[in-house]
Amino acid sequence: MAKRRVVCDYAGNELFPGDLVNYSARTGNRVRVTDAIIERVTTRRVGGRVVPMLKVRPTGHESGFVRRRSYRAEWVYTEHVRLIAPAFDE
């Protein structure tokens, strides 16, 4: 059986490093929507299942009126990610 080696968002769009995505992030007891750039695309084994994950760096454009304290890279599951704009290769 062949492996696809493609990670997709919930709408079926392929995700690659450098793409601009939108995801939901928890902040205390609230949830905010955040734009981020994908740094790394990988899969991990969680609870006996292979789960696609992304390492993303927030851009600073997000919902909510309280500013984000840190713009560090975060690991997120792809089930809450939506592609906004693909990366441009130059």
DAPEFEN-V162952 format. One record per pair of residues at least 24 apart in sequence whose C-alpha atoms are under 10 Angstrom apart, sorted by the first residue. I is the first residue (numbers start at 1). J is the second residue. If there is no record, write none. Layout:
BEGIN
i=I j=J
i=I j=J
END
This chain:
BEGIN
i=5 j=42
i=5 j=43
i=6 j=41
i=6 j=42
i=6 j=52
i=7 j=41
i=7 j=42
i=7 j=43
i=7 j=51
i=7 j=52
i=7 j=53
i=7 j=54
i=7 j=78
i=8 j=52
i=8 j=78
i=8 j=79
i=8 j=81
i=8 j=82
i=8 j=83
i=9 j=52
i=9 j=77
i=9 j=78
i=9 j=79
i=9 j=80
i=9 j=81
i=9 j=82
i=9 j=83
i=10 j=78
i=10 j=79
i=10 j=80
i=10 j=81
i=10 j=82
i=10 j=83
i=11 j=79
i=11 j=81
i=11 j=82
i=11 j=83
i=12 j=82
i=12 j=83
i=13 j=82
i=13 j=83
i=13 j=84
i=13 j=86
i=14 j=82
i=14 j=83
i=14 j=86
i=15 j=40
i=15 j=41
i=15 j=54
i=15 j=78
i=15 j=81
i=15 j=82
i=15 j=83
i=15 j=85
i=15 j=86
i=15 j=87
i=16 j=40
i=16 j=41
i=16 j=54
i=16 j=83
i=16 j=86
i=16 j=87
i=17 j=41
i=17 j=54
i=17 j=55
i=17 j=56
i=17 j=86
i=17 j=87
i=18 j=56
i=18 j=85
i=18 j=86
i=18 j=87
i=18 j=88
i=18 j=89
i=19 j=56
i=19 j=83
i=19 j=84
i=19 j=85
i=19 j=86
i=19 j=87
i=19 j=88
i=20 j=56
i=20 j=57
i=20 j=58
i=20 j=59
i=20 j=82
i=20 j=83
i=20 j=84
i=20 j=85
i=20 j=86
i=20 j=87
i=21 j=56
i=21 j=57
i=21 j=58
i=21 j=59
i=21 j=81
i=21 j=82
i=21 j=83
i=21 j=84
i=21 j=85
i=21 j=86
i=22 j=56
i=22 j=58
i=22 j=61
i=22 j=62
i=22 j=80
i=22 j=81
i=22 j=82
i=22 j=83
i=22 j=84
i=22 j=85
i=23 j=56
i=23 j=58
i=23 j=62
i=23 j=76
i=23 j=77
i=23 j=78
i=23 j=79
i=23 j=80
i=23 j=81
i=23 j=82
i=23 j=83
i=24 j=62
i=24 j=63
i=24 j=76
i=24 j=80
i=24 j=81
i=24 j=82
i=25 j=62
i=25 j=74
i=25 j=76
i=25 j=80
i=27 j=66
i=27 j=68
i=30 j=64
i=31 j=63
i=31 j=64
i=32 j=62
i=32 j=63
i=32 j=64
i=32 j=65
i=32 j=66
i=33 j=61
i=33 j=62
i=33 j=63
i=33 j=64
i=34 j=58
i=34 j=59
i=34 j=60
i=34 j=61
i=34 j=62
i=34 j=63
i=34 j=64
i=34 j=68
i=34 j=81
i=35 j=59
i=35 j=60
i=35 j=61
i=35 j=62
i=35 j=63
i=35 j=81
i=35 j=82
i=35 j=83
i=35 j=84
i=36 j=60
i=36 j=61
i=36 j=62
i=36 j=71
i=36 j=73
i=36 j=74
i=36 j=81
i=36 j=83
i=36 j=84
i=37 j=73
i=37 j=85
i=37 j=86
i=37 j=87
i=38 j=73
i=38 j=74
i=38 j=75
i=38 j=87
i=39 j=73
i=39 j=74
i=39 j=75
i=40 j=75
i=41 j=75
i=41 j=78
i=43 j=77
i=43 j=78
i=44 j=77
i=51 j=77
i=51 j=78
i=51 j=79
i=52 j=76
i=52 j=77
i=52 j=78
i=52 j=79
i=53 j=77
i=53 j=78
i=53 j=79
i=53 j=81
i=54 j=78
i=54 j=81
END
